Amino acid sequence: MKTVINFILLIGLVAGFSSCIKQKSNETGDEKATLSGSISIDGSSTVYPVTEAVAEEFGLENPDVKVTIGVSGTGGGFKKFARKETDISNASRPIKDSEKEACAENEISYVELTIAYDGLAVLISPENDWVDYFTVTELKKIWEPGAQGKIMKWNQIRPEWPNEEMHLFGPGVASGTYDYFTEAIVGESGASRGDFTASEDDNVLVQGIANDKYGLGFFGLAYYEENKDKLALVGVDNGTGPVKPNLETVGNGSYAPLSRPVFIYVNDAAAARKEVKAFVRFYFENAAELVKEVGYIPLPAAEYGVEKAEFEAFIAK
């Protein structure tokens, strides 16, 4: 009889233990399944493809989290970020002092996280058969503010080039790409001539340059990679010979001065929410692979660990 009782007790213990395991497993699954909410992102068109790729993969694992991504340019994104309209801001340049002040006025603290490297591509139509490369000095001559209304034809850059009008295309002034290009090429003034076709939509720039034999423009390297069959990439000579941007030259810095890091910014209130924490962690756990898939240059593997640790330190404050 005692043996029977012990056997019954043993069965009960095993059943109870199994139930605990099952319950724990269900709780873990429920926790993941109940991850919900929304994440609002806006900013750079350059960073958009990376964040979009991350959001798509994140959504496969977390279907109840809605991630919306706008494209109003780095400057436009920071304006929304400073007004507490977004949780994360995509940026193709570091935040400016005036934008820092706007955040401080609304008591917003944030963390800056580097996600990738990008090169700015200088582009012409495939029909252009005279441009072999540009020097930095030539690009400055074309784009500086004083060129407006004066430097209008190709043969003003090199006498052997055609006596035909140049048609210029570039990102709008709210774009971090515009800011970076003008500072790197024109100088610290951060301004350029104003008589060019400007758009925050890189696809507009692609079509404008591709369909104009006398067109010339610039935008992020990733958009060239997506449209390389429509455009011709031009090398830039900063004094050491012409270099074209690619995975190697942007990664090692030899494509100068048009290589740069790109960022996301996360505000403190958003970072306290579990869906945002999960998204940012997912971002840095998967960025190396996804960055390369969309045509950007990933950081060294160890650096993604450093960026993720910086985020963890930020949310632990």
C-alpha positions in Angstrom: 0.0 0.0 0.0 2.8 2.4 0.9 4.5 1.6 -2.4 1.3 2.5 -4.3 0.9 5.7 -2.4 4.5 6.7 -3.2 4.0 5.9 -6.8 0.8 8.1 -6.9 2.8 10.9 -5.3 5.6 10.5 -7.8 3.2 10.8 -10.7 1.7 13.9 -9.1 5.1 15.5 -8.7 6.0 14.7 -12.3 2.7 16.1 -13.6 3.1 19.2 -11.5 6.7 19.7 -12.7 5.6 19.3 -16.3 2.8 21.8 -15.7 5.2 24.3 -14.4 7.5 23.9 -17.4 4.5 24.3 -19.7 3.3 27.3 -17.9 6.7 28.9 -17.9 7.0 28.2 -21.7 3.6 29.7 -22.3 4.4 32.8 -20.3 7.6 33.3 -22.4 5.6 32.8 -25.6 2.8 35.1 -24.3 5.3 37.8 -23.4 6.6 37.7 -27.0 3.2 37.5 -28.5 1.9 40.4 -26.5 4.7 42.7 -27.5 2.6 45.4 -29.1 2.3 49.2 -29.6 3.6 51.5 -32.2 6.9 53.1 -33.1 7.1 56.4 -35.1 10.2 57.1 -37.1 11.1 59.9 -39.5 14.1 61.7 -41.0 16.8 60.9 -43.6 15.9 59.4 -46.9 19.5 58.0 -46.9 18.9 56.0 -43.7 15.4 55.0 -44.6 16.3 51.8 -46.6 18.3 50.5 -43.6 15.6 51.2 -41.0 12.9 49.9 -43.4 14.7 46.6 -43.8 15.1 46.3 -40.0 11.4 47.2 -39.5 10.3 44.5 -42.0 12.4 41.8 -40.3 11.3 43.0 -36.8 7.7 42.8 -37.9 8.0 39.2 -38.9 8.8 38.4 -35.3 6.5 41.0 -33.7 3.4 41.4 -35.9 1.5 43.4 -33.3 4.0 46.3 -33.2 3.3 48.9 -35.9 6.4 50.7 -37.2 5.8 53.8 -39.3 8.7 55.4 -41.2 8.5 58.9 -42.8 11.0 60.5 -45.1 11.1 64.3 -44.5 14.9 64.6 -44.6 17.3 64.8 -41.7 16.4 68.3 -40.8 12.7 67.7 -41.1 13.1 64.6 -39.0 14.8 66.4 -36.2 12.1 69.1 -36.1 9.5 66.4 -35.5 11.8 64.7 -33.0 12.2 67.9 -31.0 8.4 68.3 -31.0 8.0 64.8 -29.5 6.2 63.7 -32.7 8.5 60.8 -33.3 10.3 58.1 -31.2 13.4 57.6 -33.4 15.0 60.0 -36.0 16.9 58.7 -39.0 19.9 61.0 -39.7 22.6 61.2 -42.3 24.6 63.7 -40.2 25.1 64.5 -36.6 22.5 66.7 -34.8 23.1 70.4 -35.1 23.4 72.8 -32.1 20.2 74.5 -33.0 18.4 71.1 -33.0 20.0 70.1 -29.7 18.6 73.4 -28.2 15.1 72.6 -29.6 15.2 69.2 -27.9 16.4 70.7 -24.6 13.5 73.2 -24.7 11.1 70.3 -24.7 13.1 68.4 -22.1 14.0 65.6 -24.6 17.2 63.7 -24.0 18.4 61.2 -26.6 21.1 58.8 -27.6 23.0 59.0 -30.9 23.7 55.6 -32.4 25.9 55.0 -35.5 24.4 52.3 -37.8 26.5 52.3 -41.0 28.8 54.1 -43.3 27.7 55.7 -46.6 29.4 57.3 -49.5 27.9 60.2 -51.5 27.9 59.3 -55.2 28.5 61.9 -57.9 26.5 60.9 -60.9 25.9 61.7 -64.6 23.8 60.3 -67.4 25.3 57.2 -69.2 25.1 59.4 -72.4 27.7 61.7 -71.0 30.9 60.7 -72.7 33.3 63.5 -71.7 33.5 63.4 -67.9 36.1 60.9 -66.6 36.3 62.3 -63.0 36.0 65.5 -61.0 38.5 67.0 -58.7 37.2 68.4 -55.4 38.1 71.9 -56.6 36.0 71.4 -59.8 33.0 70.2 -57.7 33.4 73.3 -55.5 33.5 75.5 -58.6 30.2 74.0 -59.7 28.3 74.0 -56.4 29.6 77.0 -54.4 27.0 79.9 -53.9 29.0 82.2 -56.1 28.6 79.9 -59.1 24.9 80.6 -59.3 24.1 82.4 -62.6 27.8 82.3 -63.5 29.1 78.8 -63.9 26.4 77.4 -66.2 28.2 75.4 -68.9 30.4 72.3 -69.0 33.3 74.0 -70.8 33.6 76.5 -67.9 34.9 73.5 -65.8 37.3 72.2 -68.5 37.7 73.9 -71.9 37.6 70.6 -73.8 34.2 69.8 -72.4 31.0 70.8 -74.4 29.7 74.3 -74.7 26.4 73.1 -73.3 24.4 74.1 -70.2 24.8 72.0 -67.1 21.6 70.8 -65.4 22.2 70.2 -61.7 20.2 67.8 -59.4 20.6 67.3 -55.6 18.8 66.7 -52.3 16.8 69.5 -50.8 18.3 71.8 -48.2 16.5 69.9 -45.3 18.5 66.8 -46.2 21.5 65.7 -44.3 23.0 64.6 -47.6 22.8 68.1 -48.8 24.4 69.4 -45.6 27.2 66.8 -45.7 28.0 67.4 -49.4 28.1 71.2 -49.2 30.2 71.2 -46.1 32.7 68.6 -47.5 32.9 70.2 -51.0 32.0 73.9 -50.6 33.2 74.5 -47.0 32.0 75.2 -43.6 29.4 77.6 -44.7 27.2 74.6 -45.5 25.5 76.5 -48.4 25.5 76.0 -52.2 24.1 77.6 -55.2 20.3 77.6 -55.3 19.6 77.1 -59.0 19.4 73.3 -59.1 16.6 70.8 -59.1 16.2 69.8 -55.5 14.1 66.9 -54.1 13.9 64.9 -50.9 12.8 62.0 -53.1 16.0 60.3 -54.4 14.0 58.6 -57.1 13.2 62.0 -58.6 16.9 62.7 -58.7 17.7 59.4 -60.3 15.2 60.0 -63.1 16.3 63.6 -63.6 20.0 62.7 -64.1 19.4 59.5 -66.0 17.2 61.2 -68.6 19.4 64.3 -69.2 22.7 64.0 -71.1 23.8 67.2 -69.5 22.7 66.3 -66.0 24.9 66.1 -63.0 23.9 65.4 -59.4 24.7 63.7 -56.1 23.0 61.5 -53.5 23.7 58.5 -51.3 25.6 55.5 -52.7 22.9 53.0 -51.9 20.5 54.7 -54.4 23.1 54.5 -57.1 23.5 50.7 -56.3 19.7 50.3 -56.8 19.8 52.2 -60.1 23.3 51.5 -61.6 21.7 50.4 -64.9 20.4 54.0 -65.3 23.3 56.1 -64.1 27.1 56.5 -64.5 29.2 56.9 -61.4 32.0 59.4 -61.4 35.2 59.2 -59.4 36.4 62.1 -57.2 40.0 63.2 -56.9 41.0 64.8 -53.6 44.6 65.1 -54.6 45.7 61.5 -54.6 43.9 60.4 -57.8 40.3 59.6 -58.8 38.5 57.2 -56.5 35.0 55.8 -56.9 32.8 54.9 -53.9 32.3 51.2 -53.1 32.3 48.9 -50.1 36.1 49.0 -49.8 36.9 52.7 -50.5 34.1 54.0 -48.3 34.9 51.5 -45.5 38.7 52.4 -45.5 38.1 56.1 -45.9 40.0 56.4 -49.2 36.9 57.8 -50.9 37.4 61.2 -49.3 35.9 63.6 -48.5 32.5 62.1 -49.4 32.4 59.1 -47.0 30.4 59.5 -43.8 28.7 57.6 -40.9 24.9 57.6 -40.6 22.8 57.5 -37.5 19.6 56.9 -35.6 18.5 59.0 -32.6 16.3 57.5 -29.9 14.5 59.8 -27.3 14.4 58.9 -23.6 10.6 58.6 -23.3 10.4 56.2 -26.2 13.4 54.2 -25.0 11.4 53.4 -21.8 8.8 51.5 -23.8 9.3 47.8 -24.3 8.5 47.7 -28.0 11.1 50.5 -28.7 13.7 48.7 -26.6 13.0 45.5 -28.4 13.2 47.3 -31.8 16.5 49.0 -31.1 18.1 45.8 -29.7 16.9 44.0 -32.8 18.4 46.8 -35.0 21.9 46.3 -33.7 21.7 42.5 -33.5 20.8 42.4 -37.2 22.3 45.6 -38.7 25.5 44.1 -40.0 23.7 41.8 -42.4 20.8 44.1 -43.3 23.0 47.1 -43.9 24.9 45.2 -46.5 21.7 43.9 -48.1 20.5 47.4 -48.9 23.8 48.6 -50.3 25.4 50.3 -47.3 28.8 49.6 -45.6 28.4 48.0 -42.2 30.4 48.9 -39.2 33.0 46.5 -37.9 31.2 43.7 -36.1 32.6 44.7 -32.7 31.3 48.3 -33.2 27.7 47.1 -33.3 28.2 45.6 -29.9 29.6 49.0 -28.7 26.6 50.9 -30.1 24.1 48.4 -28.5 25.9 48.7 -25.1 25.6 52.5 -25.4 21.9 52.1 -25.8 21.7 49.7 -22.8 23.6 52.3 -20.7 21.2 55.0 -21.9 18.0 53.1 -20.9 19.6 52.1 -17.6 20.0 55.7 -16.4 
